[in-house]
């Protein structure tokens, strides 16, 4: 089965990883080395950013 292309840009992933304090893990092991909990927090943060962006576009 082919892998789906990611929706989040690499830059956004790194920005969120830095904000959540897991950038060192990503640098050493890649995003696959990030814990499930931290991945969930990254997704949560990405959703918050997307919702804020949509709200600003609607104004």
Helices and strands as residue ranges (DSSP letters): H 10-20, H 23-29, G 31-33, H 36-58
